[in-house]
Amino acid sequence: MSNTFMRVDEVAEELGVSKPYAYKLVQKLNEELKRKNYITISGRVSKQYFQERIYGLRAGKERSE
């Protein structure tokens, strides 16, 4: 079963960055979601929103490789 949220550790590993930098990215993405009136969880980010913002993916579309 796939998790809906990514933790800071997963973000750091996915992007190959340090945990402190990944935490800053998660905070930034969560701030964007809060401005759109979504509920957020500290230290976690929606996997769907992460993929949209980082890779430009949209729901229902997959990357072509």
Chimera marker file (.cmm) of the C-alpha trace (Angstrom):
<marker_set name="trace">
<marker id="1" x="0.000" y="0.000" z="0.000" r="1" g="1" b="0" radius="0.5"/>
<marker id="2" x="1.340" y="3.382" z="-0.989" r="1" g="1" b="0" radius="0.5"/>
<marker id="3" x="1.448" y="6.146" z="1.618" r="1" g="1" b="0" radius="0.5"/>
<marker id="4" x="-0.321" y="9.399" z="0.853" r="1" g="1" b="0" radius="0.5"/>
<marker id="5" x="2.342" y="11.460" z="2.627" r="1" g="1" b="0" radius="0.5"/>
<marker id="6" x="6.113" y="11.631" z="2.385" r="1" g="1" b="0" radius="0.5"/>
<marker id="7" x="8.274" y="12.191" z="5.446" r="1" g="1" b="0" radius="0.5"/>
<marker id="8" x="11.311" y="14.468" z="5.451" r="1" g="1" b="0" radius="0.5"/>
<marker id="9" x="13.620" y="11.430" z="5.257" r="1" g="1" b="0" radius="0.5"/>
<marker id="10" x="11.871" y="10.249" z="2.087" r="1" g="1" b="0" radius="0.5"/>
<marker id="11" x="12.054" y="13.709" z="0.506" r="1" g="1" b="0" radius="0.5"/>
<marker id="12" x="15.789" y="13.918" z="1.287" r="1" g="1" b="0" radius="0.5"/>
<marker id="13" x="16.412" y="10.495" z="-0.233" r="1" g="1" b="0" radius="0.5"/>
<marker id="14" x="14.255" y="11.157" z="-3.311" r="1" g="1" b="0" radius="0.5"/>
<marker id="15" x="16.056" y="14.422" z="-4.116" r="1" g="1" b="0" radius="0.5"/>
<marker id="16" x="19.516" y="13.508" z="-2.824" r="1" g="1" b="0" radius="0.5"/>
<marker id="17" x="19.647" y="16.456" z="-0.426" r="1" g="1" b="0" radius="0.5"/>
<marker id="18" x="20.355" y="16.840" z="3.297" r="1" g="1" b="0" radius="0.5"/>
<marker id="19" x="17.573" y="16.355" z="5.845" r="1" g="1" b="0" radius="0.5"/>
<marker id="20" x="17.676" y="20.017" z="6.959" r="1" g="1" b="0" radius="0.5"/>
<marker id="21" x="17.207" y="21.154" z="3.344" r="1" g="1" b="0" radius="0.5"/>
<marker id="22" x="14.443" y="18.598" z="2.805" r="1" g="1" b="0" radius="0.5"/>
<marker id="23" x="12.693" y="19.926" z="5.921" r="1" g="1" b="0" radius="0.5"/>
<marker id="24" x="12.816" y="23.453" z="4.457" r="1" g="1" b="0" radius="0.5"/>
<marker id="25" x="11.265" y="22.155" z="1.231" r="1" g="1" b="0" radius="0.5"/>
<marker id="26" x="8.524" y="20.348" z="3.138" r="1" g="1" b="0" radius="0.5"/>
<marker id="27" x="7.810" y="23.536" z="5.114" r="1" g="1" b="0" radius="0.5"/>
<marker id="28" x="7.625" y="25.570" z="1.899" r="1" g="1" b="0" radius="0.5"/>
<marker id="29" x="5.280" y="23.101" z="0.213" r="1" g="1" b="0" radius="0.5"/>
<marker id="30" x="3.080" y="22.952" z="3.319" r="1" g="1" b="0" radius="0.5"/>
<marker id="31" x="2.922" y="26.751" z="3.464" r="1" g="1" b="0" radius="0.5"/>
<marker id="32" x="1.711" y="26.761" z="-0.161" r="1" g="1" b="0" radius="0.5"/>
<marker id="33" x="-0.956" y="24.202" z="0.741" r="1" g="1" b="0" radius="0.5"/>
<marker id="34" x="-2.020" y="26.217" z="3.817" r="1" g="1" b="0" radius="0.5"/>
<marker id="35" x="-2.506" y="29.299" z="1.619" r="1" g="1" b="0" radius="0.5"/>
<marker id="36" x="-4.854" y="27.144" z="-0.484" r="1" g="1" b="0" radius="0.5"/>
<marker id="37" x="-6.770" y="26.244" z="2.727" r="1" g="1" b="0" radius="0.5"/>
<marker id="38" x="-5.557" y="22.635" z="2.920" r="1" g="1" b="0" radius="0.5"/>
<marker id="39" x="-4.766" y="20.963" z="6.223" r="1" g="1" b="0" radius="0.5"/>
<marker id="40" x="-1.093" y="20.005" z="6.555" r="1" g="1" b="0" radius="0.5"/>
<marker id="41" x="0.956" y="17.758" z="8.829" r="1" g="1" b="0" radius="0.5"/>
<marker id="42" x="4.256" y="19.069" z="10.153" r="1" g="1" b="0" radius="0.5"/>
<marker id="43" x="7.225" y="17.125" z="8.781" r="1" g="1" b="0" radius="0.5"/>
<marker id="44" x="5.166" y="15.487" z="6.045" r="1" g="1" b="0" radius="0.5"/>
<marker id="45" x="3.947" y="16.559" z="2.637" r="1" g="1" b="0" radius="0.5"/>
<marker id="46" x="1.344" y="15.168" z="0.287" r="1" g="1" b="0" radius="0.5"/>
<marker id="47" x="3.077" y="12.805" z="-2.156" r="1" g="1" b="0" radius="0.5"/>
<marker id="48" x="0.821" y="14.019" z="-4.965" r="1" g="1" b="0" radius="0.5"/>
<marker id="49" x="1.600" y="17.701" z="-4.293" r="1" g="1" b="0" radius="0.5"/>
<marker id="50" x="5.326" y="16.942" z="-3.977" r="1" g="1" b="0" radius="0.5"/>
<marker id="51" x="5.330" y="15.244" z="-7.381" r="1" g="1" b="0" radius="0.5"/>
<marker id="52" x="3.359" y="18.089" z="-8.964" r="1" g="1" b="0" radius="0.5"/>
<marker id="53" x="5.677" y="20.801" z="-7.634" r="1" g="1" b="0" radius="0.5"/>
<marker id="54" x="9.014" y="18.994" z="-8.039" r="1" g="1" b="0" radius="0.5"/>
<marker id="55" x="8.484" y="16.997" z="-11.218" r="1" g="1" b="0" radius="0.5"/>
<marker id="56" x="5.578" y="18.856" z="-12.800" r="1" g="1" b="0" radius="0.5"/>
<marker id="57" x="3.348" y="15.762" z="-12.683" r="1" g="1" b="0" radius="0.5"/>
<marker id="58" x="-0.417" y="16.055" z="-12.511" r="1" g="1" b="0" radius="0.5"/>
<marker id="59" x="-2.895" y="13.579" z="-11.066" r="1" g="1" b="0" radius="0.5"/>
<marker id="60" x="-3.750" y="10.924" z="-13.618" r="1" g="1" b="0" radius="0.5"/>
<marker id="61" x="-0.647" y="11.555" z="-15.717" r="1" g="1" b="0" radius="0.5"/>
<marker id="62" x="2.556" y="9.568" z="-15.565" r="1" g="1" b="0" radius="0.5"/>
<marker id="63" x="6.050" y="10.462" z="-16.649" r="1" g="1" b="0" radius="0.5"/>
<marker id="64" x="7.014" y="9.168" z="-20.040" r="1" g="1" b="0" radius="0.5"/>
<marker id="65" x="10.472" y="7.678" z="-19.949" r="1" g="1" b="0" radius="0.5"/>
<link id1="1" id2="2" r="1" g="1" b="0" radius="0.2"/>
<link id1="2" id2="3" r="1" g="1" b="0" radius="0.2"/>
<link id1="3" id2="4" r="1" g="1" b="0" radius="0.2"/>
<link id1="4" id2="5" r="1" g="1" b="0" radius="0.2"/>
<link id1="5" id2="6" r="1" g="1" b="0" radius="0.2"/>
<link id1="6" id2="7" r="1" g="1" b="0" radius="0.2"/>
<link id1="7" id2="8" r="1" g="1" b="0" radius="0.2"/>
<link id1="8" id2="9" r="1" g="1" b="0" radius="0.2"/>
<link id1="9" id2="10" r="1" g="1" b="0" radius="0.2"/>
<link id1="10" id2="11" r="1" g="1" b="0" radius="0.2"/>
<link id1="11" id2="12" r="1" g="1" b="0" radius="0.2"/>
<link id1="12" id2="13" r="1" g="1" b="0" radius="0.2"/>
<link id1="13" id2="14" r="1" g="1" b="0" radius="0.2"/>
<link id1="14" id2="15" r="1" g="1" b="0" radius="0.2"/>
<link id1="15" id2="16" r="1" g="1" b="0" radius="0.2"/>
<link id1="16" id2="17" r="1" g="1" b="0" radius="0.2"/>
<link id1="17" id2="18" r="1" g="1" b="0" radius="0.2"/>
<link id1="18" id2="19" r="1" g="1" b="0" radius="0.2"/>
<link id1="19" id2="20" r="1" g="1" b="0" radius="0.2"/>
<link id1="20" id2="21" r="1" g="1" b="0" radius="0.2"/>
<link id1="21" id2="22" r="1" g="1" b="0" radius="0.2"/>
<link id1="22" id2="23" r="1" g="1" b="0" radius="0.2"/>
<link id1="23" id2="24" r="1" g="1" b="0" radius="0.2"/>
<link id1="24" id2="25" r="1" g="1" b="0" radius="0.2"/>
<link id1="25" id2="26" r="1" g="1" b="0" radius="0.2"/>
<link id1="26" id2="27" r="1" g="1" b="0" radius="0.2"/>
<link id1="27" id2="28" r="1" g="1" b="0" radius="0.2"/>
<link id1="28" id2="29" r="1" g="1" b="0" radius="0.2"/>
<link id1="29" id2="30" r="1" g="1" b="0" radius="0.2"/>
<link id1="30" id2="31" r="1" g="1" b="0" radius="0.2"/>
<link id1="31" id2="32" r="1" g="1" b="0" radius="0.2"/>
<link id1="32" id2="33" r="1" g="1" b="0" radius="0.2"/>
<link id1="33" id2="34" r="1" g="1" b="0" radius="0.2"/>
<link id1="34" id2="35" r="1" g="1" b="0" radius="0.2"/>
<link id1="35" id2="36" r="1" g="1" b="0" radius="0.2"/>
<link id1="36" id2="37" r="1" g="1" b="0" radius="0.2"/>
<link id1="37" id2="38" r="1" g="1" b="0" radius="0.2"/>
<link id1="38" id2="39" r="1" g="1" b="0" radius="0.2"/>
<link id1="39" id2="40" r="1" g="1" b="0" radius="0.2"/>
<link id1="40" id2="41" r="1" g="1" b="0" radius="0.2"/>
<link id1="41" id2="42" r="1" g="1" b="0" radius="0.2"/>
<link id1="42" id2="43" r="1" g="1" b="0" radius="0.2"/>
<link id1="43" id2="44" r="1" g="1" b="0" radius="0.2"/>
<link id1="44" id2="45" r="1" g="1" b="0" radius="0.2"/>
<link id1="45" id2="46" r="1" g="1" b="0" radius="0.2"/>
<link id1="46" id2="47" r="1" g="1" b="0" radius="0.2"/>
<link id1="47" id2="48" r="1" g="1" b="0" radius="0.2"/>
<link id1="48" id2="49" r="1" g="1" b="0" radius="0.2"/>
<link id1="49" id2="50" r="1" g="1" b="0" radius="0.2"/>
<link id1="50" id2="51" r="1" g="1" b="0" radius="0.2"/>
<link id1="51" id2="52" r="1" g="1" b="0" radius="0.2"/>
<link id1="52" id2="53" r="1" g="1" b="0" radius="0.2"/>
<link id1="53" id2="54" r="1" g="1" b="0" radius="0.2"/>
<link id1="54" id2="55" r="1" g="1" b="0" radius="0.2"/>
<link id1="55" id2="56" r="1" g="1" b="0" radius="0.2"/>
<link id1="56" id2="57" r="1" g="1" b="0" radius="0.2"/>
<link id1="57" id2="58" r="1" g="1" b="0" radius="0.2"/>
<link id1="58" id2="59" r="1" g="1" b="0" radius="0.2"/>
<link id1="59" id2="60" r="1" g="1" b="0" radius="0.2"/>
<link id1="60" id2="61" r="1" g="1" b="0" radius="0.2"/>
<link id1="61" id2="62" r="1" g="1" b="0" radius="0.2"/>
<link id1="62" id2="63" r="1" g="1" b="0" radius="0.2"/>
<link id1="63" id2="64" r="1" g="1" b="0" radius="0.2"/>
<link id1="64" id2="65" r="1" g="1" b="0" radius="0.2"/>
</marker_set>
